[in-house]
Every structure is written in structure tokens, then in C-alpha cells.
Amino acid sequence: MTALHQSPLKEWLHDTRHRSLALYADLSGAQLLGSRLSIVNPPLWEIGHIAWFQEYWCLRYRGSELAPLPSMLTHADELYDSAAVAHATRWDLPLPNIDDTQRYAKNVLEQVTERLTHEADNPALRYFAQLAVCHEDMHGEAFFYTRQTLGYSIPSLGATIHAPPGTAWPGDAKISGGRFLLGAMKNDANFVFDNEKWAHEIYVPSFAMAKAAVTYGEFAEFVSEGGYALREFWCDEGWAWRERIQADHPGYWQNRGGQWWLREFDMWVYIGERQHAAVCFVNWFEANAYCRYAQRRLPTEAEWELAAGGLEKRSYPWGQNDTDPGAASRANLDGIMAGSQAVSASPEGDTPEGLRQLWGNVWEWTADSFAPYPGFVRDPYKEYSEPWFGNHKVLRGGCFATRARLLRNTWRNFYTPDRRDIPAGFRTCALYP
């Protein structure tokens, strides 16, 4: 990945905005508000929030000791500040219409671009412009799974296609352990979030990790063998979740005459056609239950990071330098495909030990709860990490909708363990000796 600070920030800002526009360009009328659900935002609100965030940090923020400058949009803070506007109220707000929202977003982008032109060497501005790129890229990914949740069609990105069938990629890779620096290095040129700071030494014993993520076919065996009904496979919290919602299969699955079908956006696909693709849209409870069924376990996030970068902390799973980490031969990223691909695909992305697809395809659940690293100090965007420590689980590696420029081996994504609307799967490790 080209580090954000090494690339023309103006180019990145315009690129991510172009993608945001493309991801909702076909929506209109009631689709712009969508269903009132706790796991999605109204698309119309989310578009305005992206613009507000960029304006706040790149044009209005004056440091924590001073009040921000006023917005160019009346009542913008009351509409779009996600830290202050309760989620359940976002459907009821007097939101500007789509044309006015787009106009606001366009005006903000123009002013940020102009400021970057005149203040190219301003380190604070560059930092917040990088933050704005990351933020909008992450919302772009969220637009993918909002469309999945609401049953909308596949995003109109032109290059989006369905993945070919492929094959399995079985077996384990043995990963040598040792003293390991977990987290981002202080001299790392890439933009990093506060929850990645800073690298600290830990000891990771050697372990064996599956070369590939668990597939739809493998997970279907767990479902068909009654795995959801067998208490011994579930942790206490997971069993309580399963009973509460009466789950007996993944959220987007449907049994038709003894065969499992999967909804992908607004289409139903026979799972037999996707048997070798990485299972997607399962939560941490489901992943952990499968591991118990298979007599395996989820990797810790330290094990995952060590597997991806080695003791030497290489930049990419496949090596140290790369000019095109988004190449399909290495990773399923950037929304080129409309879902997970076969676990045998993208062989050029293998680690030296033969682990495949540690980047892209599906986010991978780890065993660990989201917690701060030693000496944690929150960044100016204080709502990003700190409020979520303790009750979220960590995911690693990105998914098919993640932008390649965002990823690094130290990136920590995090969601509550009940969330199965995100493009998440998992890979397993052998039990400890």
C-alpha cells in the first residue's frame, strides 16, 4: 500500500468522494432513508455525515481548547455529529434533500482541496485530511453492507462481478513464535489510529493456523449437523444470543427443500455454487461455536498479526515492498467482487508459510476483546476507539469491500460479537498442545 501521506491527498479525497457518490447514485425516494434498524444508518444521513466530518476536522477544528469554527451548513452539528446525535433519531431529523446534501459535500471538498493547495506543508491539516480519507473509505465499505442488510442491489461500480467457483485450500501452516512487536511502529510512515499505538514487545508461542478461511461448504456442514442446537459448542453469552433471536442458521441463509441458499444483496444463490468461498456475514459467537465443533480455536490478534507480518514485521503478508497491493492476484479488495471469493484465489498474496488471503475477502474474527495497548493516548478524534474498549471483539485483514490503501498488518477493526451484518468470516488455529 502506498502510505496515505506519500500520496497526493487531494487525489485521495476526490477519489473517495467519487466512490461515495457511485455507491448510492442509484438510490432514490424511500431507499435514501431505508429501514429503521440499529445496525445501519439512513443513507441520506450518512452522506451528510461524511461531509460534516470532513468539514469539521479539516476546516473547523481549532484544537481541543477552542470552540470549532461555524459550519457552512446551518444546524450541521445538530444533524450530523454522530457522537451527539442518537442513532435512533437519525430517521426523524429535518435532513436536507439529496441535492442539497450533495451540494454541501461538494462545497466542503472544494474548500478542503483549496486549503491543501495553500497549506501543503501544514502537518495538522495533512493529518486531518488523512483522517477524512480513512473515515470516508470506511463509510464507503459500510455502504456495501448497508445495501446487503436492506436487500438493495449490488453497488453500481462497473467492475463489480461475482467471484468464480475456485477450489478449497486445505491444511495448516506452522508459524514460528518468539518475541514479537505487536502494534504500529513509531517510525511507521503510514497513517495509524490511536488503538494501534504503539508497538510493544510480547511473546507469542509457535502455533498452527489454517491456510485459508472457513468456507461456506464447511460452515454448512456445521449447520446441517445441528450445530446451532448443541449447547456444548456455544459460550454462555453466545448461547443466550442464539436463544434470544432463535438463530438456527446464519442471518442471510434460507433452507429450501433441504438445500441452503444465500442472499447476496437482492439475489439468492445456491450455497453449493459458493461452497469454496469464504463464509461471510457470521458473527463472533457463530465463529467461536464452529471452532468448538471442529475442535479448533480462533487465533488471538497477536497470532494473526504475527502470521501476516512475521517476526520481522514485513509490510504485507507476501513481502516488504509492493506498488499494487490491491491487485486481484494478491487480495480481494476495493469492491471489485461483490462478495467473498474462493479461498484458493489470489495465490500471489500468500505468506512465506502458505497462508492465503490474510488481506481482503472477509474480515477475520479473532479471539480477543478490543482493548487499549499499553500507554494508550487517545487521538483528537476521541470517539473512534476509547468508547468501545471492552465490549467489542477484534477483526483483522479487511474484506472484499475494503479499500486497499487503508490496510496494514496492524489495523484493528472492532465490532460487538453479535454483529453478523458485516462482511466477516474467520480462520481457525489448532488447539494449544
ABEGO torsion letter per residue (X at the ends): XBBAAABBAAAAAAAAAAAAAAAAAABBEAAAAEBBBAABBBAAAAAAAAAAAAAAAAAABAEAABBBBBBABBGAAAAABAAABBAAAAAABBBBBAAAAAAAAAAAAAAAAAAAAAAAABAAAAAAAAAAAAAAAAAAAAAAAAAAAAGBBBBBAGABBBBBAEBBBBEBBBBBBEBBBBEBBAABABBBBAAAOBBBBBBBBBBBBBABBBBAAAAAAAAAAGAAABAAABBAAAAAAAAAAGBABBAABBBBGGBBBBBBEABBBBAAAAAABBBBGBBAAAAAAAAAAAGBBBBBAAAAAAAAAEAAGBABAAEABBABAABAAABBBGGABAEBBBAABGAAABBAAGBBGABEGBBBBBABBBBBBBGBBBBABAAAAAAABGABBBBBGEBAABBAAABBAABBBBBBAABAABBBBBBBBBBBX
